[in-house]
């Protein structure tokens, strides 16, 4: 596998607007031959030209994830248009993520308002964002109950095939005390680990997940004039 790795230490936007690798231990074609694709997620408005740029070199991203719900307990006002722009730009898959307001409670209302705000939008999966001790309670059992309630509501509304979980091993252990959830056996995991390595060789199991679906390995990069996080995902053929 090492011969097919692309390891970027820093991702920068050059003054002329092109994406550059500030440091690379090994540079290879990081495309289908490596078994991975790039995924970009955003938390701000992105226009069609910017999305089109992100589908080109060097990312060649085909999967976009747009923030739909904010941690303060409200719909992201840019979500619907940003989703439409990604579809227009030709992304093969467009997902959204929900950063729930745990302390607001009333999870059914939060999910309903988000889904209502996205009516008519062409998106595939909703990722539940689980991170940040300041956003959750101090009790692991309570947190796990809230987590499972949110997932249950989402699944009842859009089906389990359209729901996933975003969390790191650190966040899971901090918030849930490493407890097992039965949802881990049926829902895909997207985990962050900012090690500048797009591979999954850092993976260790937690929370009941035996394998990940995506890894967010670069945070807060600027590409094509857009603030993005970059993830890799397995190519399933």
Secondary structure, 3 states (H helix, E strand, C coil): CHHHCCEEEEEEECCCCCEEEEEECCCCCCCHHHCEEEEEEECCCCCHHHHHHHCCCCCCCCEEEEEEEECCCEECCCHHHHHHHHHHCCCCEEEEEECCCHHHCCHHHHHHHHHHHCCCCCCCCEEEECCCHHHCCCCHHHHHHHHHHHHHHHHHHHCHHHEEEECCHHHHHHHHCCCCCHHHHCCEEEEECCCCECCCCCCCCECCECCCCEEEEEEEEEECCEEEEEEEEECCC
